[in-house]
Amino acid sequence: MPAASEWSPAELQILRELSLSSLPKLPPDPSNKYADDPRAAEFGHRLFFDKRLSSNRKVGCVTCHQPSRDFTDGKKLAVGVGVTARNAPTLVGAAYNIWFFWDGRKDSQWSQALASIENPLEHNMPRAKVIRAVRRHPDLARDYRAVFGALPSPRDRDGINRAFANIGKAIAAYERKIMPGPAKFDRYVDAIVAGREPAPADMLSLDESEGLHAFITDQRGRCLRCHNGPLFTNEHFHNIGIVNPVRDAQEQGRIVGVELARADEFNCLGKYSDAGPGDCAELKYARRKSPELLGAFKVPTLRNLTKTAPYMHIGDERALSDVMWHYRNVLSAHIGNNELESFTITGAEFDEMEAFLRTLDAPLNAPPGFLKPPQRNKPLPPGTASAALSRR
């Protein structure tokens, strides 16, 4: 029986929308004019792996976002200079995100990077010390000047802030190059949508096919309500009863995160953003003070799940099967209201959905050199240095 014949026209349309082939071209980031500057990406690559921008010189972005682990760290809670309160999410495909961190307290990749650098439990490096370190290390100072121009005076507070913002913008330019690659699921879908029989290696097993059916059927898995689109996330925030009542008694989730984003000096509307008056709609019109935001956290991508354990914002689920059990055993939320509903599907069907989710694993789509440490003292490739800092 041809593989396409087991899917209705409506189901085929859903599968087409989930395929990585439907992922639109990465839109520009209006808040970061260096976002797609190749030299900024090269500099950001170096900054990402550089541990000199931490108080103990042992922590870099790569500490919690390791390429070999799909840019996560394999730990329950992220560990920098200290132990944080959250699990480190993957950076793969994160350039498509609207909000950053599990509670969405940042609205751009570059501002997210800055928060991690200054966080006492992560890099623990105040911005003035970051710029001082860049100035003191000849290779960092050289690369900064090549992309952004002159470094500010140590007494220029606004200049320090702008230079610090530029550090984040370079890191974001690098992270924008880290994307998911096509998986077995994508090759299968692309073939059947095109009317071709999938290659033998791309055929779904019976369990994988049944799991996919359950995943996309609202009467069964209901997964598409949150995990839709080519990255399998709706980019929204939901309460699924994860907050630990003892350890996370003060945790509020998105209802606090959105207020932090609005108050952030490095947000899209701030003076260090490159955005224009007509930009930043997400921040301007973000939903606030709604009861459903209490205890709600961002829906993560489902791609490459086997490499990103443990799961959930506090890393409480050690294995993919544990996640499936969380959805099978719906409990009352300790804060806010749990949006999950009891499922009527069987344990065997949950196992089949887990089998399907494993078909989303794939090698990363990124420049090979960006997946390993850079050569620290090698100059940036030739190019035209940016004339001046943004002065909105």
C-alpha positions as CSV (number, residue, x, y, z in Angstrom):
1,M,0.0,0.0,0.0
2,P,1.5,3.4,-0.9
3,A,2.6,5.3,2.2
4,A,0.4,8.4,1.3
5,S,-2.8,6.4,1.2
6,E,-2.9,6.0,5.0
7,W,-3.4,9.8,5.4
8,S,-6.5,11.8,4.6
9,P,-6.1,15.1,2.6
10,A,-6.6,17.1,5.8
11,E,-3.9,15.0,7.6
12,L,-1.5,15.5,4.7
13,Q,-2.0,19.2,5.0
14,I,-1.1,19.0,8.7
15,L,2.0,16.9,8.0
16,R,3.1,19.4,5.3
17,E,2.8,22.2,7.9
18,L,4.9,20.2,10.4
19,S,7.7,19.5,7.9
20,L,10.9,21.4,8.2
21,S,10.5,22.2,4.5
22,S,7.7,24.6,5.6
23,L,9.9,26.6,7.9
24,P,9.9,30.1,6.5
25,K,13.1,32.1,5.8
26,L,14.5,33.4,9.1
27,P,13.1,37.0,9.4
28,P,15.5,39.9,10.3
29,D,15.7,41.0,13.9
30,P,14.9,44.7,13.7
31,S,16.4,45.2,17.2
32,N,19.8,43.9,16.0
33,K,21.3,45.5,12.9
34,Y,24.3,43.1,13.2
35,A,22.1,40.0,13.3
36,D,23.0,38.8,9.8
37,D,26.5,40.3,9.6
38,P,28.9,37.4,8.9
39,R,31.7,39.1,10.8
40,A,29.5,39.7,13.8
41,A,28.6,35.9,13.7
42,E,32.3,35.0,13.6
43,F,33.0,37.3,16.6
44,G,29.9,35.9,18.4
45,H,31.2,32.4,17.8
46,R,34.4,33.3,19.7
47,L,32.5,35.0,22.5
48,F,30.2,32.0,22.8
49,F,33.1,29.7,23.6
50,D,35.2,32.2,25.5
51,K,35.3,31.6,29.3
52,R,37.3,34.8,30.0
53,L,33.9,36.7,30.2
54,S,33.0,35.1,33.6
55,S,34.1,35.9,37.1
56,N,35.9,32.6,37.6
57,R,37.1,32.3,34.0
58,K,35.5,28.8,33.8
59,V,32.1,29.6,32.4
60,G,31.1,30.5,28.8
61,C,27.8,30.3,26.9
62,V,29.0,26.9,25.8
63,T,29.1,25.6,29.3
64,C,25.3,25.3,29.3
65,H,24.8,25.1,25.6
66,Q,27.1,22.4,24.3
67,P,26.9,21.5,20.5
68,S,27.3,17.8,21.2
69,R,24.1,17.9,23.3
70,D,22.1,19.9,20.8
71,F,23.2,23.1,22.7
72,T,22.0,21.9,26.1
73,D,24.0,20.6,29.0
74,G,22.4,17.3,30.1
75,K,21.9,18.7,33.6
76,K,18.7,19.0,35.6
77,L,19.4,22.7,36.4
78,A,21.9,24.8,34.5
79,V,25.2,25.2,36.3
80,G,27.5,28.2,35.9
81,V,29.3,30.0,38.7
82,G,26.4,28.7,40.8
83,V,23.4,26.5,40.3
84,T,20.4,28.2,38.6
85,A,16.7,27.5,39.1
86,R,16.0,26.5,35.5
87,N,17.0,23.8,33.0
88,A,19.1,25.0,30.0
89,P,16.9,25.0,26.9
90,T,18.3,24.2,23.4
91,L,19.4,27.1,21.2
92,V,18.8,25.2,18.0
93,G,16.3,27.1,15.9
94,A,15.9,29.7,18.8
95,A,16.4,32.5,16.3
96,Y,12.7,32.0,15.4
97,N,11.6,32.5,19.0
98,I,9.6,35.6,19.9
99,W,10.4,35.3,23.6
100,F,13.5,34.0,25.5
101,F,14.0,32.1,28.7
102,W,11.3,29.8,30.0
103,D,9.2,32.7,31.3
104,G,9.8,34.9,28.3
105,R,11.5,37.7,30.3
106,K,13.6,38.7,27.3
107,D,12.4,39.5,23.8
108,S,15.6,39.0,21.7
109,Q,18.5,36.6,21.5
110,W,21.0,39.4,22.2
111,S,19.2,40.6,25.3
112,Q,19.0,37.0,26.5
113,A,22.8,36.6,26.2
114,L,23.3,39.7,28.2
115,A,21.2,38.5,31.1
116,S,23.1,35.2,31.3
117,I,26.5,37.1,31.3
118,E,25.4,39.3,34.3
119,N,23.5,36.6,36.2
120,P,25.4,35.9,39.4
121,L,24.7,32.2,39.0
122,E,25.8,32.0,35.4
123,H,28.8,34.1,34.2
124,N,28.6,36.5,37.1
125,M,30.2,39.3,35.1
126,P,28.9,42.9,35.4
127,R,28.8,44.8,32.1
128,A,31.6,47.2,33.0
129,K,33.9,44.2,33.8
130,V,32.9,42.6,30.5
131,I,34.0,45.6,28.5
132,R,37.2,45.9,30.6
133,A,38.0,42.3,29.8
134,V,37.4,42.9,26.1
135,R,39.7,45.9,26.2
136,R,42.4,44.0,28.1
137,H,42.5,41.0,25.8
138,P,44.1,42.0,22.5
139,D,42.3,39.5,20.4
140,L,38.9,40.4,21.8
141,A,39.6,44.1,21.5
142,R,40.7,43.6,17.9
143,D,37.6,41.7,16.9
144,Y,35.3,44.1,18.7
145,R,36.8,47.0,16.8
146,A,36.6,45.2,13.5
147,V,32.8,44.8,13.8
148,F,31.6,47.7,16.0
149,G,34.3,50.3,16.0
150,A,36.1,51.9,19.0
151,L,35.6,50.7,22.5
152,P,34.1,53.3,24.9
153,S,36.0,55.0,27.7
154,P,35.8,53.3,31.0
155,R,34.1,56.4,32.4
156,D,31.4,56.5,29.6
157,R,28.5,54.7,31.3
158,D,26.2,54.9,28.3
159,G,29.1,53.8,26.0
160,I,29.6,50.8,28.3
161,N,26.0,49.9,28.0
162,R,26.1,50.2,24.2
163,A,29.3,48.1,24.0
164,F,27.7,45.5,26.3
165,A,24.6,45.4,24.0
166,N,27.0,44.9,21.0
167,I,28.5,41.8,22.8
168,G,25.0,40.4,23.0
169,K,24.3,41.2,19.4
170,A,27.4,39.4,18.2
171,I,26.5,36.3,20.2
172,A,23.0,36.4,18.7
173,A,24.4,36.7,15.2
174,Y,26.3,33.4,15.9
175,E,23.3,31.7,17.4
176,R,21.2,32.6,14.4
177,K,23.3,30.2,12.4
178,I,22.4,27.2,14.5
179,M,19.4,25.4,13.0
180,P,17.8,22.0,13.0
181,G,18.4,19.7,10.1
182,P,15.9,17.5,8.2
183,A,15.0,14.4,10.1
184,K,13.5,11.0,9.1
185,F,10.0,12.5,9.7
186,D,10.7,15.4,7.3
187,R,12.0,13.2,4.5
188,Y,9.0,10.9,4.9
189,V,6.5,13.8,4.8
190,D,8.2,15.5,1.9
191,A,8.1,12.3,-0.2
192,I,4.4,11.5,0.4
193,V,3.3,15.1,-0.1
194,A,5.2,15.1,-3.4
195,G,3.5,11.8,-4.4
196,R,6.7,9.8,-4.1
197,E,7.2,6.6,-2.1
198,P,9.7,7.4,0.7
199,A,13.1,5.8,0.6
200,P,13.3,2.5,2.6
201,A,15.3,4.2,5.4
202,D,12.7,7.0,5.6
203,M,9.6,4.8,5.9
204,L,7.9,5.0,9.3
205,S,7.5,1.8,11.3
206,L,4.1,0.8,12.4
207,D,4.7,2.2,15.9
208,E,6.0,5.5,14.5
209,S,3.1,5.8,12.1
210,E,0.5,5.1,14.7
211,G,2.3,7.5,17.1
212,L,2.1,10.2,14.4
213,H,-1.6,9.6,13.9
214,A,-2.2,10.0,17.6
215,F,0.0,13.1,17.8
216,I,-2.0,15.0,15.1
217,T,-5.5,13.8,16.1
218,D,-7.2,16.1,18.5
219,Q,-9.4,13.4,19.9
220,R,-6.4,11.4,20.9
221,G,-3.0,13.2,21.7
222,R,-4.2,16.8,21.3
223,C,-0.5,17.6,20.9
224,L,-1.0,20.1,18.1
225,R,-2.7,22.5,20.4
226,C,0.8,23.5,21.6
227,H,3.3,21.7,19.5
228,N,2.6,22.8,15.9
229,G,4.5,24.2,13.0
230,P,7.9,23.1,11.7
231,L,9.6,23.6,15.1
232,F,6.7,21.9,16.9
233,T,6.0,24.9,19.2
234,N,3.4,27.6,19.2
235,E,5.7,29.9,21.0
236,H,3.1,30.5,23.7
237,F,3.1,29.9,27.4
238,H,1.1,27.2,29.2
239,N,0.6,25.9,32.7
240,I,0.9,22.1,32.7
241,G,1.3,21.7,36.4
242,I,5.1,21.5,36.5
243,V,5.9,23.9,39.4
244,N,7.4,22.2,42.5
245,P,5.5,23.5,45.5
246,V,8.4,23.2,47.9
247,R,11.4,24.3,45.9
248,D,9.6,26.8,43.6
249,A,7.2,28.4,46.1
250,Q,7.8,31.9,44.6
251,E,7.7,30.8,41.0
252,Q,5.1,32.8,39.0
253,G,6.0,31.9,35.4
254,R,4.9,34.1,32.5
255,I,2.8,36.5,34.5
256,V,6.1,37.9,35.9
257,G,8.2,37.2,32.9
258,V,6.2,39.6,30.6
259,E,6.6,42.4,33.1
260,L,10.3,41.8,33.3
261,A,10.5,42.0,29.5
262,R,8.6,45.3,29.4
263,A,10.9,46.8,32.1
264,D,14.1,45.6,30.5
265,E,16.5,48.4,29.4
266,F,17.7,46.1,26.6
267,N,14.3,45.3,25.2
268,C,13.2,46.0,21.6
269,L,11.8,49.4,22.6
270,G,14.9,50.5,24.5
271,K,17.6,52.9,23.6
272,Y,20.1,50.2,22.8
273,S,17.8,48.5,20.3
274,D,18.2,49.2,16.6
275,A,14.4,48.8,16.0
276,G,12.4,51.6,14.5
277,P,9.1,53.2,15.7
278,G,7.0,50.7,13.8
279,D,8.7,47.6,15.2
280,C,8.4,45.7,18.5
281,A,4.7,44.8,18.1
282,E,5.1,41.6,20.2
283,L,6.4,43.6,23.2
284,K,4.0,46.5,22.7
285,Y,0.9,44.2,22.7
286,A,2.0,41.3,24.9
287,R,-0.8,39.9,27.0
288,R,-0.4,40.8,30.6
289,K,-2.0,40.1,34.0
290,S,-4.1,37.3,32.6
291,P,-4.8,34.5,35.1
292,E,-3.7,31.8,32.5
293,L,-0.2,33.3,32.6
294,L,0.2,32.3,36.3
295,G,2.5,29.3,36.4
296,A,2.8,29.2,32.6
297,F,6.0,28.5,30.8
298,K,7.1,28.5,27.2
299,V,6.3,25.6,24.9
300,P,9.7,24.1,23.8
301,T,10.5,22.6,20.4
302,L,10.2,18.8,20.1
303,R,13.0,18.5,17.6
304,N,16.0,16.4,18.7
305,L,14.4,15.5,22.0
306,T,16.6,12.5,22.7
307,K,19.6,14.8,23.0
308,T,18.1,17.5,25.2
309,A,17.1,15.5,28.4
310,P,16.2,16.2,31.2
311,Y,13.0,17.9,30.3
312,M,10.7,20.7,31.5
313,H,11.7,24.1,32.9
314,I,13.1,22.6,36.1
315,G,14.4,19.4,34.5
316,D,12.2,17.2,36.6
317,E,11.6,14.6,33.9
318,R,14.7,12.6,33.2
319,A,13.6,10.6,30.2
320,L,11.1,11.0,27.3
321,S,9.0,8.2,28.9
322,D,8.8,10.3,32.1
323,V,7.4,13.2,30.0
324,M,4.8,10.9,28.5
325,W,3.8,9.8,32.1
326,H,3.4,13.4,33.1
327,Y,0.7,13.8,30.4
328,R,-0.9,10.5,31.4
329,N,-1.1,11.4,35.1
330,V,-2.7,14.8,35.1
331,L,-2.5,16.4,38.6
332,S,-3.8,19.7,40.0
333,A,-1.4,22.6,39.5
334,H,0.3,24.0,42.7
335,I,0.0,27.5,41.2
336,G,-2.5,28.7,38.7
337,N,-4.6,26.2,36.7
338,N,-3.3,23.1,34.9
339,E,-4.4,23.3,31.3
340,L,-3.9,19.6,30.7
341,E,-6.9,17.4,30.3
342,S,-7.1,13.7,31.0
343,F,-6.3,11.6,28.0
344,T,-8.3,8.6,26.9
345,I,-5.5,7.0,24.8
346,T,-3.8,3.9,26.1
347,G,-0.3,3.3,27.4
348,A,0.6,1.5,24.1
349,E,-0.5,4.6,22.2
350,F,1.8,6.8,24.4
351,D,4.6,4.5,23.6
352,E,3.8,4.9,19.9
353,M,3.9,8.6,20.2
354,E,7.3,8.4,21.8
355,A,8.5,6.3,18.9
356,F,7.2,9.0,16.5
357,L,9.0,11.8,18.5
358,R,12.3,10.0,18.0
359,T,11.9,10.4,14.2
360,L,12.4,14.1,14.8
361,D,16.1,13.6,15.6
362,A,18.6,14.9,13.0
363,P,22.1,16.3,12.7
364,L,22.3,20.1,13.1
365,N,22.2,22.5,10.2
366,A,25.0,24.9,10.9
367,P,28.5,25.8,9.5
368,P,30.7,22.9,10.7
369,G,33.2,25.3,12.2
370,F,30.6,26.9,14.4
371,L,30.0,23.6,16.2
372,K,33.5,23.5,17.7
373,P,35.8,26.0,19.5
374,P,37.2,28.7,17.3
375,Q,40.8,29.6,16.9
376,R,41.1,32.3,19.5
377,N,43.9,34.5,18.1
378,K,43.0,34.2,14.4
379,P,41.8,37.6,13.0
380,L,38.3,37.9,11.7
381,P,38.0,37.5,7.9
382,P,38.5,40.7,5.8
383,G,35.6,43.0,5.6
384,T,34.4,46.5,6.2
385,A,34.2,47.5,9.8
386,S,30.9,49.1,10.9
387,A,31.3,52.8,11.1
388,A,29.6,53.6,14.3
389,L,27.5,52.3,17.1
390,S,23.7,52.5,17.0
391,R,22.6,55.8,18.4
392,R,18.8,55.7,18.6
